């Protein structure tokens, strides 16, 4: 009788545990990152399970961590009061940079491609500056406006 009861209990346990799964997911991609400090396996496309923080940073363990790209578009400078715009965007050949301020001294712009290569650098001397993009290929560019070598604003420019 004891033997029959033990067999029945074991059968129910095996059937019951057969339906349990731990952290089952279908990730989009993943891999292993190895460096001098150790290695870590990762997956992309799963929900975050736990986050651990320390003095050197933080790590989100588990599942689904979004990949975010951030672009700094300016500085917190209260002494600079500039209103700027670019148009037309997207552009075919000519881009206009409009700066609404009395003080243009120290203003310049730099046009970069997506790889960070400087294509053009010029001083801003009038409130409406024309930037010729006719010889450039169809792509996305960044126009950084600086005041005395401090980046004030960055525009994303699309050339078609």
The 8 nearest C-alpha neighbors of each residue, nearest first, counted from 0:
[[1, 3, 2, 4, 5, 6, 7, 8],
 [2, 0, 4, 3, 5, 6, 7, 8],
 [1, 3, 5, 0, 4, 6, 7, 8],
 [4, 2, 6, 0, 5, 1, 7, 8],
 [3, 5, 1, 7, 2, 6, 8, 0],
 [6, 4, 8, 2, 7, 3, 9, 1],
 [7, 5, 9, 3, 8, 4, 10, 2],
 [6, 8, 10, 4, 9, 5, 3, 11],
 [9, 7, 5, 11, 10, 6, 12, 4],
 [8, 10, 6, 12, 7, 11, 5, 13],
 [9, 11, 7, 13, 12, 8, 6, 14],
 [12, 10, 14, 8, 13, 9, 15, 7],
 [13, 11, 15, 9, 10, 14, 16, 8],
 [14, 12, 10, 16, 15, 11, 17, 9],
 [13, 15, 11, 17, 12, 16, 10, 18],
 [14, 16, 12, 17, 13, 11, 18, 19],
 [17, 15, 13, 18, 19, 14, 12, 11],
 [16, 18, 14, 15, 19, 13, 20, 12],
 [17, 19, 16, 15, 20, 14, 13, 21],
 [20, 18, 16, 17, 21, 15, 14, 23],
 [21, 19, 23, 22, 18, 17, 16, 24],
 [20, 22, 23, 19, 24, 18, 16, 61],
 [23, 21, 24, 20, 62, 61, 48, 25],
 [22, 24, 21, 20, 25, 26, 62, 19],
 [25, 23, 26, 22, 45, 62, 44, 63],
 [24, 26, 27, 23, 45, 44, 28, 42],
 [27, 25, 44, 28, 24, 43, 42, 45],
 [26, 28, 44, 43, 25, 29, 42, 45],
 [29, 27, 43, 26, 42, 30, 44, 41],
 [30, 28, 42, 41, 43, 27, 31, 26],
 [29, 31, 41, 40, 42, 32, 28, 39],
 [30, 32, 40, 39, 41, 33, 38, 29],
 [31, 33, 39, 38, 40, 30, 34, 41],
 [34, 32, 38, 37, 31, 39, 35, 36],
 [35, 33, 37, 36, 38, 32, 39, 31],
 [34, 36, 37, 33, 38, 32, 39, 31],
 [37, 35, 34, 38, 33, 39, 32, 55],
 [38, 36, 34, 35, 33, 39, 32, 31],
 [39, 37, 33, 32, 34, 31, 40, 36],
 [38, 40, 32, 31, 41, 33, 37, 30],
 [41, 39, 31, 30, 32, 38, 42, 29],
 [40, 42, 29, 30, 31, 39, 43, 32],
 [41, 43, 29, 28, 26, 30, 44, 45],
 [44, 42, 28, 29, 63, 27, 26, 45],
 [43, 45, 63, 26, 27, 64, 42, 65],
 [63, 44, 46, 62, 64, 43, 26, 47],
 [63, 45, 47, 62, 64, 48, 44, 61],
 [48, 46, 62, 63, 61, 64, 49, 59],
 [47, 49, 61, 62, 60, 46, 50, 59],
 [50, 48, 60, 59, 47, 61, 51, 58],
 [49, 51, 59, 58, 60, 52, 57, 48],
 [50, 52, 58, 57, 59, 49, 53, 60],
 [53, 51, 57, 56, 58, 50, 54, 55],
 [52, 54, 56, 55, 57, 51, 58, 50],
 [53, 55, 56, 52, 57, 51, 58, 50],
 [56, 54, 53, 57, 52, 58, 51, 36],
 [57, 55, 53, 54, 52, 58, 51, 59],
 [56, 58, 52, 51, 53, 59, 50, 55],
 [57, 59, 51, 50, 60, 52, 56, 49],
 [58, 60, 50, 49, 47, 51, 61, 57],
 [61, 59, 49, 50, 48, 58, 47, 62],
 [62, 60, 48, 47, 49, 59, 63, 46],
 [61, 63, 45, 46, 47, 48, 64, 60],
 [45, 46, 64, 62, 44, 47, 43, 65],
 [63, 65, 47, 45, 46, 43, 44, 62],
 [66, 64, 67, 63, 44, 43, 45, 46],
 [67, 65, 64, 68, 43, 44, 63, 69],
 [68, 66, 65, 69, 64, 70, 43, 44],
 [69, 67, 70, 66, 65, 71, 72, 64],
 [70, 68, 67, 71, 72, 66, 73, 153],
 [69, 71, 72, 68, 153, 73, 155, 67],
 [72, 70, 73, 69, 153, 74, 152, 150],
 [71, 73, 153, 152, 70, 74, 154, 151],
 [74, 72, 152, 151, 71, 150, 153, 75],
 [73, 75, 151, 76, 150, 72, 152, 149],
 [76, 74, 77, 73, 151, 79, 78, 150],
 [75, 77, 78, 74, 79, 151, 80, 73],
 [76, 78, 79, 75, 80, 74, 81, 151],
 [77, 79, 76, 80, 75, 81, 74, 146],
 [80, 78, 77, 76, 81, 151, 146, 75],
 [79, 81, 78, 82, 77, 100, 76, 99],
 [82, 80, 100, 79, 83, 99, 98, 151],
 [81, 83, 99, 98, 80, 84, 100, 97],
 [84, 82, 98, 97, 99, 81, 85, 96],
 [83, 85, 97, 96, 86, 98, 82, 95],
 [84, 86, 96, 95, 97, 87, 94, 88],
 [87, 85, 88, 95, 94, 84, 96, 90],
 [86, 88, 90, 89, 94, 85, 95, 93],
 [89, 87, 90, 86, 156, 157, 85, 94],
 [88, 90, 157, 158, 87, 156, 159, 91],
 [89, 91, 88, 158, 87, 92, 159, 157],
 [90, 92, 159, 158, 93, 89, 133, 132],
 [93, 91, 133, 132, 90, 131, 94, 158],
 [94, 92, 131, 132, 130, 91, 90, 95],
 [95, 93, 130, 86, 129, 87, 90, 131],
 [94, 96, 129, 86, 85, 128, 130, 97],
 [97, 95, 85, 128, 127, 84, 129, 98],
 [96, 98, 127, 84, 83, 126, 85, 95],
 [99, 97, 83, 126, 82, 100, 127, 96],
 [98, 100, 82, 83, 81, 126, 97, 101],
 [101, 99, 102, 81, 98, 103, 82, 126],
 [100, 102, 103, 99, 126, 104, 98, 81],
 [103, 101, 104, 100, 105, 106, 99, 81],
 [102, 104, 106, 124, 105, 101, 123, 100],
 [103, 105, 102, 106, 124, 123, 146, 147],
 [104, 106, 147, 146, 103, 107, 122, 145],
 [107, 105, 146, 123, 103, 145, 104, 122],
 [108, 106, 122, 123, 145, 121, 144, 146],
 [109, 107, 144, 143, 121, 120, 145, 122],
 [108, 110, 120, 143, 119, 142, 111, 144],
 [109, 111, 142, 119, 118, 141, 117, 120],
 [112, 110, 117, 141, 116, 118, 115, 140],
 [111, 113, 140, 115, 114, 116, 141, 117],
 [114, 112, 115, 140, 139, 111, 141, 116],
 [113, 115, 112, 116, 111, 117, 140, 141],
 [116, 114, 113, 112, 111, 117, 141, 118],
 [115, 117, 111, 112, 114, 118, 113, 110],
 [118, 116, 111, 119, 110, 115, 109, 112],
 [117, 119, 110, 111, 116, 112, 120, 109],
 [118, 120, 110, 109, 117, 121, 111, 108],
 [119, 121, 109, 108, 110, 118, 122, 107],
 [122, 120, 107, 108, 123, 119, 109, 106],
 [121, 123, 107, 106, 124, 108, 120, 105],
 [124, 122, 107, 106, 125, 121, 103, 128],
 [123, 125, 103, 122, 126, 104, 128, 106],
 [126, 124, 127, 123, 128, 103, 98, 97],
 [125, 127, 98, 97, 128, 99, 124, 100],
 [128, 126, 97, 125, 96, 98, 95, 129],
 [127, 129, 96, 95, 125, 126, 97, 130],
 [130, 128, 95, 94, 131, 96, 127, 93],
 [131, 129, 94, 93, 95, 132, 128, 96],
 [130, 132, 93, 133, 92, 129, 94, 134],
 [133, 131, 92, 135, 93, 134, 130, 94],
 [132, 134, 92, 135, 131, 93, 91, 136],
 [135, 133, 132, 136, 131, 92, 137, 91],
 [136, 134, 132, 133, 137, 158, 138, 92],
 [135, 137, 138, 134, 158, 159, 133, 132],
 [136, 138, 159, 158, 135, 139, 157, 91],
 [139, 137, 158, 136, 157, 140, 159, 112],
 [138, 140, 157, 156, 158, 113, 112, 155],
 [141, 139, 112, 156, 111, 155, 113, 157],
 [140, 142, 155, 111, 154, 156, 110, 143],
 [141, 143, 110, 154, 153, 109, 111, 155],
 [144, 142, 153, 109, 108, 152, 141, 154],
 [143, 145, 108, 152, 151, 107, 150, 153],
 [146, 144, 150, 149, 151, 107, 148, 106],
 [145, 147, 106, 149, 105, 148, 151, 150],
 [146, 148, 105, 149, 145, 106, 107, 150],
 [149, 147, 145, 146, 150, 105, 107, 106],
 [150, 148, 145, 146, 147, 151, 74, 144],
 [149, 151, 145, 152, 144, 73, 148, 146],
 [152, 150, 73, 145, 144, 74, 149, 146],
 [151, 153, 73, 72, 144, 150, 143, 154],
 [154, 152, 143, 72, 142, 144, 73, 141],
 [155, 153, 142, 141, 156, 143, 152, 72],
 [154, 156, 141, 140, 142, 157, 153, 139],
 [157, 155, 140, 139, 141, 154, 88, 89],
 [156, 158, 139, 89, 138, 88, 140, 90],
 [157, 159, 90, 137, 138, 89, 91, 139],
 [158, 137, 91, 90, 157, 89, 138, 136]]
